Amino acid sequence: MRIPRMRFPTFGPTLYGLALVMVVLGVATPFLPIIVKVQLINFLLFVGLAYALNFMTGLTGYVSFGHAIFMGIGAYALGGGIDRLGFPPLLGVILGAGLGAAFAVGIGLVTLRFRGVYFAITTLVLFLAAKNIVPEISQLGGGVGIFMNLGFQPLAEFYTIWTIVVLEIGLTYWVTHGRLGYGLRAIKSDEDAAKTVGVNASRLKLTVFGISGMFAGATGAVYAWTLSAVLPDTGFDITYSLRMLAMIIIGGAGTLLGPFLGAIIVYVPYNYFQTVQSLLGLQLAVIGALVLLIALFIPTGIVGTIRRHVPILRRYIE
C-alpha cells in the first residue's frame, strides 16, 4: 500500500522573508539594549500603521487623508479602559481594535458612497471634526487628556505591536491571494466594471475599511501605551495620516512587501532628524519631497516598479 506524501502549503518568498525578519526580531529583542527595544517598538508602530492603511488605500485605491482618526479612537479606548474601567493594557488594545473596526464600519457606511477626491476630503473633514470634538468631552479628559501610570513595559509593548504586525502581514497575504483580493483588484481597476460582473463592491470596501480601522485602532492603542498618556494633540495627529500615505506610496500600495519597506524608508530619516538639532522640523518636508519624486517617476512605488521592469523578480517580490 502506497502512503501518500503529506503536502504542505507553499507560500511566496516575500512572505517567507517577512516571516523570517519577524521571527528574528521576536527572538532577539529581549537580549537587546533598552534604547534598541524602544527604537524597534517605534519602528513597528510605523509598520503597523502602514499595513493598516494598505488594506484600504492600497487594495481599493480609496485614499484616506483622515485615517489617523482610528488611531486616535484606539488611543482613547486604551486610556478610557484603563482609567475608567481598570482594564489591563492588553485588554485596552483589544478594545481599541474593536472600537476602531466599529467606527470604521459606521463611518464607511456613509463615506464609501463617495469616490475619489470626495472620499478623501470627507475622511479629512471627519478627522478634523473628531480632533475638535474629543477635547470637549470631559469623560475623555477634556483638553488635558488621560494620564496612565503604567510604568515602563518595553517587552510587553514590543510583543503586542509585534503580534499586530504579524497578523497584518498574514492577513494581507491571505486577502491578496484569495477571492477577496480578486474582487478588490477589480474595484481598484474599474469599480463600475467590477459591479457589472457581479462583484459586491459595497460589501468588499466596507470589509477592508473595517479591517483597516481595526488595525489602526490597535496600533493607536499601543502608541498610547508607550506614552502612558492620551493627549488630544498626539491622539489625533494629522501627520500620522500623511506618514501612513507616504509609507505605502513609497513602498508600493497594495503589495505585501511595500508597507514594510516604506516604513523603513520613512522611519529612518524621520527618527534621525529628531536627534539632530539643526534638522528638527525638516523630517516631514523631506518625506513629502520623497513622496513627490516617487509619485512623479515611479508611481507604483518601489515594489511595483521592480515587479514591472524586472520580470525575473516578480515571483520573488510581491
C-alpha positions as CSV (number, residue, x, y, z in Angstrom):
1,M,0.0,0.0,0.0
2,R,1.4,3.3,-1.0
3,I,1.3,6.0,1.6
4,P,0.5,9.4,0.0
5,R,3.0,12.1,0.7
6,M,2.0,14.9,3.0
7,R,1.9,18.2,1.2
8,F,2.5,21.4,3.0
9,P,1.1,24.7,1.6
10,T,3.6,26.7,-0.3
11,F,3.9,30.5,0.2
12,G,5.8,33.1,-1.8
13,P,9.4,34.1,-1.0
14,T,8.2,37.5,0.2
15,L,6.0,36.1,2.9
16,Y,8.8,33.7,4.0
17,G,11.3,36.6,4.1
18,L,8.9,38.8,6.2
19,A,8.2,35.9,8.5
20,L,12.0,35.3,9.0
21,V,12.5,39.0,9.8
22,M,9.7,39.0,12.3
23,V,10.9,35.8,13.9
24,V,14.4,37.2,14.3
25,L,13.1,40.3,15.9
26,G,10.9,38.3,18.2
27,V,13.7,36.1,19.4
28,A,16.5,38.7,19.6
29,T,14.6,41.7,21.2
30,P,14.7,40.5,24.8
31,F,18.5,40.5,24.6
32,L,18.9,43.9,23.1
33,P,19.7,47.2,25.0
34,I,16.7,49.3,26.2
35,I,17.3,52.0,23.6
36,V,17.2,49.5,20.8
37,K,14.0,48.0,22.2
38,V,12.4,51.4,22.1
39,Q,13.5,52.1,18.6
40,L,12.1,48.7,17.4
41,I,8.7,49.5,19.1
42,N,8.5,52.8,17.4
43,F,9.5,51.3,14.1
44,L,6.9,48.6,14.4
45,L,4.3,51.3,15.2
46,F,5.1,52.8,11.7
47,V,4.9,49.3,10.1
48,G,1.5,48.6,11.8
49,L,0.1,51.9,10.6
50,A,1.4,51.3,7.0
51,Y,-0.2,47.9,6.8
52,A,-3.4,49.2,8.3
53,L,-3.9,51.9,5.6
54,N,-2.7,49.5,2.9
55,F,-5.8,47.4,3.5
56,M,-8.0,50.3,2.4
57,T,-6.0,52.7,0.2
58,G,-3.5,50.1,-1.2
59,L,-6.1,47.4,-2.1
60,T,-9.0,49.6,-3.2
61,G,-7.4,52.8,-4.3
62,Y,-9.6,54.9,-2.0
63,V,-7.3,57.5,-0.4
64,S,-8.0,58.3,3.2
65,F,-6.5,61.5,4.5
66,G,-8.1,61.1,7.9
67,H,-7.1,57.6,8.8
68,A,-5.4,58.8,12.0
69,I,-9.0,59.1,13.4
70,F,-9.0,55.4,14.0
71,M,-5.5,55.7,15.6
72,G,-7.0,58.3,18.0
73,I,-10.0,56.2,18.7
74,G,-7.8,53.3,19.7
75,A,-5.6,55.5,21.9
76,Y,-8.6,56.9,23.8
77,A,-10.1,53.4,24.0
78,L,-7.0,52.2,25.8
79,G,-6.9,55.4,28.0
80,G,-10.6,55.2,28.9
81,G,-10.4,51.4,29.5
82,I,-7.5,51.8,31.9
83,D,-8.6,55.0,33.6
84,R,-12.3,54.4,33.9
85,L,-12.7,50.6,33.8
86,G,-9.4,49.4,35.3
87,F,-8.5,47.3,32.2
88,P,-5.0,45.9,31.8
89,P,-3.2,47.4,28.8
90,L,-3.6,44.4,26.6
91,L,-7.3,44.4,27.1
92,G,-7.3,48.1,26.3
93,V,-5.5,47.3,23.0
94,I,-8.2,44.8,22.1
95,L,-10.8,47.4,23.0
96,G,-9.1,49.9,20.7
97,A,-9.1,47.4,17.9
98,G,-12.8,46.6,18.4
99,L,-13.8,50.3,18.5
100,G,-11.6,51.1,15.6
101,A,-13.3,48.5,13.5
102,A,-16.8,49.5,14.7
103,F,-16.2,53.2,13.9
104,A,-14.7,52.3,10.6
105,V,-17.8,50.3,9.6
106,G,-20.1,53.1,10.8
107,I,-18.1,55.8,9.0
108,G,-17.7,53.6,5.9
109,L,-21.5,53.1,5.6
110,V,-21.7,56.8,4.7
111,T,-18.3,57.8,3.3
112,L,-17.8,54.9,1.0
113,R,-20.7,56.2,-1.1
114,F,-18.3,58.8,-2.3
115,R,-15.3,58.2,-4.6
116,G,-12.0,59.7,-5.5
117,V,-11.3,63.2,-4.1
118,Y,-14.8,63.4,-2.5
119,F,-14.0,60.3,-0.3
120,A,-10.6,61.8,0.6
121,I,-12.0,65.1,1.6
122,T,-14.8,63.5,3.6
123,T,-12.3,61.5,5.7
124,L,-10.2,64.6,6.3
125,V,-13.3,66.6,7.4
126,L,-14.3,63.8,9.8
127,F,-10.8,63.7,11.3
128,L,-10.8,67.4,11.9
129,A,-14.2,67.2,13.5
130,A,-13.1,64.5,15.8
131,K,-9.9,66.4,16.7
132,N,-12.0,69.4,17.8
133,I,-14.9,67.5,19.5
134,V,-13.0,65.0,21.6
135,P,-11.1,67.6,23.7
136,E,-14.6,69.0,24.7
137,I,-15.7,65.7,26.2
138,S,-14.9,65.7,29.9
139,Q,-15.2,62.0,30.3
140,L,-12.2,61.6,28.0
141,G,-10.1,64.1,30.0
142,G,-11.2,67.2,28.1
143,G,-8.4,69.3,26.8
144,V,-5.9,67.8,29.3
145,G,-6.2,64.2,28.1
146,I,-5.8,61.0,30.1
147,F,-2.6,60.1,32.0
148,M,-1.9,56.5,32.9
149,N,0.6,55.3,35.4
150,L,1.6,52.2,33.5
151,G,5.4,52.3,34.1
152,F,7.9,51.3,31.5
153,Q,7.0,47.9,29.9
154,P,9.1,47.6,26.8
155,L,8.8,43.9,26.2
156,A,5.0,43.9,26.7
157,E,4.7,46.8,24.3
158,F,7.1,45.2,21.8
159,Y,5.4,41.8,21.7
160,T,1.9,43.4,21.4
161,I,2.8,45.5,18.4
162,W,4.9,42.6,17.0
163,T,1.8,40.4,17.1
164,I,-0.3,43.1,15.4
165,V,2.2,43.4,12.6
166,V,2.4,39.6,12.2
167,L,-1.4,39.4,11.9
168,E,-1.4,42.3,9.4
169,I,1.2,40.6,7.2
170,G,-0.6,37.2,7.3
171,L,-4.0,38.8,6.6
172,T,-2.6,40.9,3.8
173,Y,-1.2,37.7,2.1
174,W,-4.5,35.9,2.6
175,V,-6.6,38.7,1.2
176,T,-4.4,39.4,-1.8
177,H,-4.1,35.7,-2.7
178,G,-7.8,34.8,-2.3
179,R,-11.1,35.6,-3.9
180,L,-11.4,38.7,-1.8
181,G,-8.2,40.0,-3.5
182,Y,-9.6,39.5,-7.0
183,G,-12.6,41.5,-6.2
184,L,-10.6,44.3,-4.6
185,R,-8.3,44.5,-7.6
186,A,-11.3,44.7,-9.9
187,I,-12.7,47.6,-7.8
188,K,-9.3,49.4,-7.9
189,S,-9.1,49.0,-11.6
190,D,-12.7,49.9,-12.6
191,E,-15.4,49.8,-9.9
192,D,-18.3,50.2,-12.3
193,A,-17.0,47.3,-14.5
194,A,-16.5,45.2,-11.4
195,K,-20.1,45.6,-10.4
196,T,-21.3,44.5,-13.8
197,V,-19.5,41.2,-13.5
198,G,-21.1,40.5,-10.0
199,V,-18.5,42.0,-7.6
200,N,-20.3,43.2,-4.5
201,A,-18.2,46.4,-4.3
202,S,-20.0,47.9,-1.3
203,R,-19.5,44.9,0.9
204,L,-15.9,44.4,-0.1
205,K,-15.0,48.1,0.5
206,L,-16.8,48.1,3.9
207,T,-15.0,44.8,4.9
208,V,-11.5,46.1,4.2
209,F,-12.3,49.5,5.7
210,G,-13.4,47.7,8.9
211,I,-10.1,45.7,8.9
212,S,-8.1,48.8,8.3
213,G,-9.8,50.7,11.1
214,M,-9.3,47.7,13.4
215,F,-5.5,47.6,13.0
216,A,-5.2,51.4,13.1
217,G,-7.1,51.4,16.3
218,A,-5.0,48.6,17.8
219,T,-1.8,50.4,16.8
220,G,-3.0,53.7,18.2
221,A,-3.7,51.9,21.5
222,V,-0.1,50.6,21.6
223,Y,1.2,54.1,20.8
224,A,-0.8,55.5,23.8
225,W,0.6,52.6,25.9
226,T,4.2,53.6,25.1
227,L,3.4,57.2,26.1
228,S,1.5,56.2,29.2
229,A,-0.9,59.0,28.2
230,V,-3.5,60.1,25.7
231,L,-3.3,63.7,24.7
232,P,-5.5,65.5,22.2
233,D,-2.6,66.6,20.1
234,T,-0.9,63.1,20.0
235,G,-4.2,61.1,19.9
236,F,-5.4,63.0,16.8
237,D,-2.3,64.0,14.8
238,I,-2.9,64.6,11.1
239,T,0.8,64.0,10.4
240,Y,0.2,60.3,11.1
241,S,-2.3,60.1,8.2
242,L,0.4,61.7,6.0
243,R,3.1,59.3,7.2
244,M,0.8,56.3,6.5
245,L,0.2,57.5,3.0
246,A,3.9,58.2,2.4
247,M,4.9,54.7,3.5
248,I,2.6,52.9,1.2
249,I,3.2,55.3,-1.7
250,I,7.0,54.9,-1.4
251,G,7.0,51.2,-0.8
252,G,4.2,50.2,-3.2
253,A,0.5,50.4,-2.5
254,G,-1.4,47.2,-2.4
255,T,1.7,45.0,-2.2
256,L,2.8,42.7,0.6
257,L,6.4,44.0,1.0
258,G,5.6,47.6,0.2
259,P,4.3,48.8,3.6
260,F,7.2,47.2,5.4
261,L,9.8,48.7,3.0
262,G,8.1,52.1,3.0
263,A,8.1,52.1,6.8
264,I,11.8,51.6,6.9
265,I,12.4,54.4,4.4
266,V,10.2,56.8,6.2
267,Y,11.1,55.9,9.8
268,V,14.9,56.0,9.5
269,P,15.2,59.7,8.3
270,Y,12.3,60.7,10.5
271,N,14.0,59.3,13.6
272,Y,17.4,60.6,12.6
273,F,16.1,64.2,12.0
274,Q,14.6,64.2,15.5
275,T,18.0,63.6,17.0
276,V,19.8,66.4,15.2
277,Q,19.0,69.9,16.5
278,S,19.7,71.6,13.2
279,L,17.3,69.3,11.3
280,L,14.4,69.4,13.7
281,G,11.1,70.1,11.8
282,L,12.5,69.1,8.4
283,Q,11.5,65.5,8.5
284,L,8.0,65.9,7.1
285,A,9.4,68.2,4.3
286,V,12.0,65.6,3.3
287,I,9.4,62.8,3.4
288,G,7.0,65.0,1.3
289,A,9.7,65.6,-1.2
290,L,10.4,61.9,-1.4
291,V,6.7,61.1,-1.9
292,L,6.5,63.7,-4.7
293,L,9.5,62.2,-6.5
294,I,8.1,58.7,-6.2
295,A,4.7,59.8,-7.4
296,L,6.2,61.6,-10.4
297,F,8.8,59.0,-11.6
298,I,7.7,55.6,-10.1
299,P,4.0,56.0,-9.3
300,T,3.6,52.3,-8.4
301,G,6.2,52.6,-5.6
302,I,9.4,50.7,-5.2
303,V,7.9,47.2,-5.2
304,G,5.5,47.9,-8.0
305,T,8.3,49.4,-10.2
306,I,10.6,46.4,-9.6
307,R,7.8,44.0,-10.5
308,R,7.0,45.9,-13.6
309,H,10.5,46.4,-15.0
310,V,12.3,43.3,-13.7
311,P,10.1,40.4,-14.7
312,I,12.5,37.8,-13.3
313,L,11.9,39.1,-9.8
314,R,8.1,39.0,-10.0
315,R,7.9,35.6,-8.5
316,Y,10.1,36.7,-5.6
317,I,8.8,40.1,-4.7
318,E,5.1,40.9,-4.1
